[in-house]
Amino acid sequence: MMLGFGSVEIALAFWLSIASTILCVVYGIVNWNNKGDDKPGGDA
């Protein structure tokens, strides 16, 4: 039992969801002010 969860799989799913949330937040902070593609007439 890890952290009081019933199985290792449940604990792994919990930690992976926390890790993916942290990764998404860090990615958003790093790319906060990127303006992206400035070419006019892109995909229309």
HTML snippet that shows the backbone in 3Dmol.js (N, CA, C, O; Angstrom):
<script src="https://3Dmol.org/build/3Dmol-min.js"></script>
<div id="view" style="width:600px;height:400px;position:relative"></div>
<script>
const pdb = `
ATOM      1  N   MET A   1       0.830  -1.192   0.000  1.00  0.00           N
ATOM      2  CA  MET A   1       0.000   0.000   0.000  1.00  0.00           C
ATOM      3  C   MET A   1       0.873   1.253   0.000  1.00  0.00           C
ATOM      4  O   MET A   1       1.711   1.444   0.881  1.00  0.00           O
ATOM      5  N   MET A   2       0.664   2.086  -0.985  1.00  0.00           N
ATOM      6  CA  MET A   2       1.377   3.355  -1.076  1.00  0.00           C
ATOM      7  C   MET A   2       0.430   4.472  -0.692  1.00  0.00           C
ATOM      8  O   MET A   2      -0.652   4.596  -1.267  1.00  0.00           O
ATOM      9  N   LEU A   3       0.819   5.275   0.259  1.00  0.00           N
ATOM     10  CA  LEU A   3       0.059   6.461   0.660  1.00  0.00           C
ATOM     11  C   LEU A   3      -1.377   6.146   1.060  1.00  0.00           C
ATOM     12  O   LEU A   3      -2.249   7.010   0.970  1.00  0.00           O
ATOM     13  N   GLY A   4      -1.622   4.950   1.489  1.00  0.00           N
ATOM     14  CA  GLY A   4      -2.962   4.581   1.908  1.00  0.00           C
ATOM     15  C   GLY A   4      -3.879   4.160   0.775  1.00  0.00           C
ATOM     16  O   GLY A   4      -5.053   3.878   1.015  1.00  0.00           O
ATOM     17  N   PHE A   5      -3.379   4.108  -0.457  1.00  0.00           N
ATOM     18  CA  PHE A   5      -4.189   3.647  -1.571  1.00  0.00           C
ATOM     19  C   PHE A   5      -4.215   2.126  -1.560  1.00  0.00           C
ATOM     20  O   PHE A   5      -3.345   1.484  -0.972  1.00  0.00           O
ATOM     21  N   GLY A   6      -5.214   1.562  -2.211  1.00  0.00           N
ATOM     22  CA  GLY A   6      -5.391   0.118  -2.193  1.00  0.00           C
ATOM     23  C   GLY A   6      -4.359  -0.642  -2.988  1.00  0.00           C
ATOM     24  O   GLY A   6      -4.043  -1.785  -2.656  1.00  0.00           O
ATOM     25  N   SER A   7      -3.823  -0.031  -4.038  1.00  0.00           N
ATOM     26  CA  SER A   7      -2.858  -0.749  -4.874  1.00  0.00           C
ATOM     27  C   SER A   7      -1.839   0.231  -5.455  1.00  0.00           C
ATOM     28  O   SER A   7      -2.027   1.448  -5.430  1.00  0.00           O
ATOM     29  N   VAL A   8      -0.773  -0.331  -5.968  1.00  0.00           N
ATOM     30  CA  VAL A   8       0.290   0.473  -6.558  1.00  0.00           C
ATOM     31  C   VAL A   8      -0.215   1.183  -7.813  1.00  0.00           C
ATOM     32  O   VAL A   8       0.204   2.305  -8.096  1.00  0.00           O
ATOM     33  N   GLU A   9      -1.114   0.539  -8.571  1.00  0.00           N
ATOM     34  CA  GLU A   9      -1.640   1.142  -9.789  1.00  0.00           C
ATOM     35  C   GLU A   9      -2.403   2.432  -9.496  1.00  0.00           C
ATOM     36  O   GLU A   9      -2.284   3.408 -10.237  1.00  0.00           O
ATOM     37  N   ILE A  10      -3.172   2.437  -8.437  1.00  0.00           N
ATOM     38  CA  ILE A  10      -3.930   3.635  -8.067  1.00  0.00           C
ATOM     39  C   ILE A  10      -2.974   4.746  -7.635  1.00  0.00           C
ATOM     40  O   ILE A  10      -3.165   5.905  -8.002  1.00  0.00           O
ATOM     41  N   ALA A  11      -1.953   4.399  -6.861  1.00  0.00           N
ATOM     42  CA  ALA A  11      -0.967   5.392  -6.445  1.00  0.00           C
ATOM     43  C   ALA A  11      -0.215   5.940  -7.655  1.00  0.00           C
ATOM     44  O   ALA A  11       0.067   7.136  -7.724  1.00  0.00           O
ATOM     45  N   LEU A  12       0.109   5.061  -8.613  1.00  0.00           N
ATOM     46  CA  LEU A  12       0.802   5.502  -9.814  1.00  0.00           C
ATOM     47  C   LEU A  12      -0.075   6.454 -10.630  1.00  0.00           C
ATOM     48  O   LEU A  12       0.414   7.470 -11.124  1.00  0.00           O
ATOM     49  N   ALA A  13      -1.343   6.143 -10.774  1.00  0.00           N
ATOM     50  CA  ALA A  13      -2.261   7.031 -11.489  1.00  0.00           C
ATOM     51  C   ALA A  13      -2.362   8.376 -10.789  1.00  0.00           C
ATOM     52  O   ALA A  13      -2.411   9.412 -11.454  1.00  0.00           O
ATOM     53  N   PHE A  14      -2.394   8.383  -9.477  1.00  0.00           N
ATOM     54  CA  PHE A  14      -2.451   9.626  -8.704  1.00  0.00           C
ATOM     55  C   PHE A  14      -1.211  10.459  -8.952  1.00  0.00           C
ATOM     56  O   PHE A  14      -1.319  11.650  -9.247  1.00  0.00           O
ATOM     57  N   TRP A  15      -0.032   9.860  -8.840  1.00  0.00           N
ATOM     58  CA  TRP A  15       1.214  10.611  -9.022  1.00  0.00           C
ATOM     59  C   TRP A  15       1.398  11.071 -10.461  1.00  0.00           C
ATOM     60  O   TRP A  15       1.922  12.160 -10.692  1.00  0.00           O
ATOM     61  N   LEU A  16       0.983  10.272 -11.428  1.00  0.00           N
ATOM     62  CA  LEU A  16       1.092  10.701 -12.819  1.00  0.00           C
ATOM     63  C   LEU A  16       0.156  11.860 -13.135  1.00  0.00           C
ATOM     64  O   LEU A  16       0.505  12.736 -13.927  1.00  0.00           O
ATOM     65  N   SER A  17      -1.013  11.878 -12.536  1.00  0.00           N
ATOM     66  CA  SER A  17      -1.917  13.006 -12.760  1.00  0.00           C
ATOM     67  C   SER A  17      -1.374  14.283 -12.123  1.00  0.00           C
ATOM     68  O   SER A  17      -1.507  15.362 -12.699  1.00  0.00           O
ATOM     69  N   ILE A  18      -0.768  14.174 -10.948  1.00  0.00           N
ATOM     70  CA  ILE A  18      -0.139  15.341 -10.312  1.00  0.00           C
ATOM     71  C   ILE A  18       1.038  15.815 -11.157  1.00  0.00           C
ATOM     72  O   ILE A  18       1.203  17.017 -11.364  1.00  0.00           O
ATOM     73  N   ALA A  19       1.852  14.890 -11.646  1.00  0.00           N
ATOM     74  CA  ALA A  19       3.018  15.252 -12.458  1.00  0.00           C
ATOM     75  C   ALA A  19       2.592  15.907 -13.768  1.00  0.00           C
ATOM     76  O   ALA A  19       3.222  16.873 -14.198  1.00  0.00           O
ATOM     77  N   SER A  20       1.547  15.409 -14.407  1.00  0.00           N
ATOM     78  CA  SER A  20       1.101  16.005 -15.660  1.00  0.00           C
ATOM     79  C   SER A  20       0.519  17.402 -15.431  1.00  0.00           C
ATOM     80  O   SER A  20       0.674  18.282 -16.277  1.00  0.00           O
ATOM     81  N   THR A  21      -0.141  17.606 -14.308  1.00  0.00           N
ATOM     82  CA  THR A  21      -0.647  18.934 -13.973  1.00  0.00           C
ATOM     83  C   THR A  21       0.492  19.918 -13.789  1.00  0.00           C
ATOM     84  O   THR A  21       0.437  21.038 -14.297  1.00  0.00           O
ATOM     85  N   ILE A  22       1.521  19.510 -13.069  1.00  0.00           N
ATOM     86  CA  ILE A  22       2.684  20.376 -12.853  1.00  0.00           C
ATOM     87  C   ILE A  22       3.373  20.672 -14.181  1.00  0.00           C
ATOM     88  O   ILE A  22       3.775  21.808 -14.433  1.00  0.00           O
ATOM     89  N   LEU A  23       3.511  19.655 -15.028  1.00  0.00           N
ATOM     90  CA  LEU A  23       4.145  19.850 -16.330  1.00  0.00           C
ATOM     91  C   LEU A  23       3.350  20.837 -17.189  1.00  0.00           C
ATOM     92  O   LEU A  23       3.943  21.691 -17.848  1.00  0.00           O
ATOM     93  N   CYS A  24       2.049  20.734 -17.190  1.00  0.00           N
ATOM     94  CA  CYS A  24       1.217  21.651 -17.970  1.00  0.00           C
ATOM     95  C   CYS A  24       1.321  23.077 -17.445  1.00  0.00           C
ATOM     96  O   CYS A  24       1.374  24.019 -18.236  1.00  0.00           O
ATOM     97  N   VAL A  25       1.350  23.252 -16.146  1.00  0.00           N
ATOM     98  CA  VAL A  25       1.478  24.593 -15.563  1.00  0.00           C
ATOM     99  C   VAL A  25       2.826  25.198 -15.914  1.00  0.00           C
ATOM    100  O   VAL A  25       2.900  26.371 -16.280  1.00  0.00           O
ATOM    101  N   VAL A  26       3.894  24.415 -15.808  1.00  0.00           N
ATOM    102  CA  VAL A  26       5.231  24.915 -16.153  1.00  0.00           C
ATOM    103  C   VAL A  26       5.292  25.277 -17.629  1.00  0.00           C
ATOM    104  O   VAL A  26       5.853  26.315 -17.981  1.00  0.00           O
ATOM    105  N   TYR A  27       4.733  24.450 -18.496  1.00  0.00           N
ATOM    106  CA  TYR A  27       4.708  24.743 -19.928  1.00  0.00           C
ATOM    107  C   TYR A  27       3.947  26.038 -20.202  1.00  0.00           C
ATOM    108  O   TYR A  27       4.381  26.849 -21.019  1.00  0.00           O
ATOM    109  N   GLY A  28       2.841  26.234 -19.539  1.00  0.00           N
ATOM    110  CA  GLY A  28       2.068  27.459 -19.710  1.00  0.00           C
ATOM    111  C   GLY A  28       2.813  28.694 -19.239  1.00  0.00           C
ATOM    112  O   GLY A  28       2.735  29.744 -19.876  1.00  0.00           O
ATOM    113  N   ILE A  29       3.531  28.586 -18.138  1.00  0.00           N
ATOM    114  CA  ILE A  29       4.299  29.719 -17.631  1.00  0.00           C
ATOM    115  C   ILE A  29       5.446  30.052 -18.581  1.00  0.00           C
ATOM    116  O   ILE A  29       5.705  31.226 -18.848  1.00  0.00           O
ATOM    117  N   VAL A  30       6.130  29.038 -19.091  1.00  0.00           N
ATOM    118  CA  VAL A  30       7.264  29.262 -19.990  1.00  0.00           C
ATOM    119  C   VAL A  30       6.789  29.911 -21.288  1.00  0.00           C
ATOM    120  O   VAL A  30       7.470  30.788 -21.820  1.00  0.00           O
ATOM    121  N   ASN A  31       5.643  29.498 -21.801  1.00  0.00           N
ATOM    122  CA  ASN A  31       5.157  29.992 -23.091  1.00  0.00           C
ATOM    123  C   ASN A  31       4.092  31.069 -22.952  1.00  0.00           C
ATOM    124  O   ASN A  31       3.319  31.284 -23.885  1.00  0.00           O
ATOM    125  N   TRP A  32       4.032  31.739 -21.838  1.00  0.00           N
ATOM    126  CA  TRP A  32       2.968  32.703 -21.552  1.00  0.00           C
ATOM    127  C   TRP A  32       2.942  33.844 -22.565  1.00  0.00           C
ATOM    128  O   TRP A  32       1.874  34.192 -23.068  1.00  0.00           O
ATOM    129  N   ASN A  33       4.097  34.430 -22.874  1.00  0.00           N
ATOM    130  CA  ASN A  33       4.135  35.616 -23.728  1.00  0.00           C
ATOM    131  C   ASN A  33       4.607  35.335 -25.142  1.00  0.00           C
ATOM    132  O   ASN A  33       4.960  36.272 -25.858  1.00  0.00           O
ATOM    133  N   ASN A  34       4.626  34.095 -25.567  1.00  0.00           N
ATOM    134  CA  ASN A  34       4.971  33.800 -26.957  1.00  0.00           C
ATOM    135  C   ASN A  34       3.832  34.269 -27.848  1.00  0.00           C
ATOM    136  O   ASN A  34       2.670  33.928 -27.629  1.00  0.00           O
ATOM    137  N   LYS A  35       4.186  35.055 -28.853  1.00  0.00           N
ATOM    138  CA  LYS A  35       3.153  35.602 -29.722  1.00  0.00           C
ATOM    139  C   LYS A  35       2.714  34.634 -30.797  1.00  0.00           C
ATOM    140  O   LYS A  35       1.654  34.821 -31.394  1.00  0.00           O
ATOM    141  N   GLY A  36       3.488  33.619 -31.058  1.00  0.00           N
ATOM    142  CA  GLY A  36       3.117  32.635 -32.055  1.00  0.00           C
ATOM    143  C   GLY A  36       3.514  33.078 -33.451  1.00  0.00           C
ATOM    144  O   GLY A  36       4.441  33.872 -33.619  1.00  0.00           O
ATOM    145  N   ASP A  37       2.816  32.568 -34.442  1.00  0.00           N
ATOM    146  CA  ASP A  37       3.117  32.844 -35.841  1.00  0.00           C
ATOM    147  C   ASP A  37       2.528  34.192 -36.244  1.00  0.00           C
ATOM    148  O   ASP A  37       1.316  34.391 -36.160  1.00  0.00           O
ATOM    149  N   ASP A  38       3.383  35.120 -36.681  1.00  0.00           N
ATOM    150  CA  ASP A  38       2.928  36.464 -37.045  1.00  0.00           C
ATOM    151  C   ASP A  38       2.670  36.610 -38.546  1.00  0.00           C
ATOM    152  O   ASP A  38       2.425  37.722 -39.012  1.00  0.00           O
ATOM    153  N   LYS A  39       2.718  35.527 -39.308  1.00  0.00           N
ATOM    154  CA  LYS A  39       2.509  35.613 -40.749  1.00  0.00           C
ATOM    155  C   LYS A  39       1.024  35.826 -41.038  1.00  0.00           C
ATOM    156  O   LYS A  39       0.184  35.049 -40.584  1.00  0.00           O
ATOM    157  N   PRO A  40       0.696  36.883 -41.796  1.00  0.00           N
ATOM    158  CA  PRO A  40      -0.712  37.070 -42.165  1.00  0.00           C
ATOM    159  C   PRO A  40      -1.124  36.068 -43.239  1.00  0.00           C
ATOM    160  O   PRO A  40      -0.299  35.634 -44.043  1.00  0.00           O
ATOM    161  N   GLY A  41      -2.375  35.711 -43.248  1.00  0.00           N
ATOM    162  CA  GLY A  41      -2.887  34.796 -44.256  1.00  0.00           C
ATOM    163  C   GLY A  41      -2.449  33.369 -44.068  1.00  0.00           C
ATOM    164  O   GLY A  41      -2.213  32.660 -45.045  1.00  0.00           O
ATOM    165  N   GLY A  42      -2.337  32.936 -42.841  1.00  0.00           N
ATOM    166  CA  GLY A  42      -1.922  31.568 -42.550  1.00  0.00           C
ATOM    167  C   GLY A  42      -3.014  30.584 -42.933  1.00  0.00           C
ATOM    168  O   GLY A  42      -3.585  30.689 -44.018  1.00  0.00           O
ATOM    169  N   ASP A  43      -3.303  29.657 -42.087  1.00  0.00           N
ATOM    170  CA  ASP A  43      -4.346  28.680 -42.352  1.00  0.00           C
ATOM    171  C   ASP A  43      -5.704  29.362 -42.246  1.00  0.00           C
ATOM    172  O   ASP A  43      -6.110  29.784 -41.164  1.00  0.00           O
ATOM    173  N   ALA A  44      -6.383  29.466 -43.340  1.00  0.00           N
ATOM    174  CA  ALA A  44      -7.687  30.133 -43.324  1.00  0.00           C
ATOM    175  C   ALA A  44      -8.778  29.179 -43.742  1.00  0.00           C
ATOM    176  O   ALA A  44      -9.948  29.562 -43.789  1.00  0.00           O
TER     177      ALA A  44
END
`;
const viewer = $3Dmol.createViewer("view");
viewer.addModel(pdb, "pdb");
viewer.setStyle({}, {cartoon: {color: "spectrum"}});
viewer.zoomTo();
viewer.render();
</script>
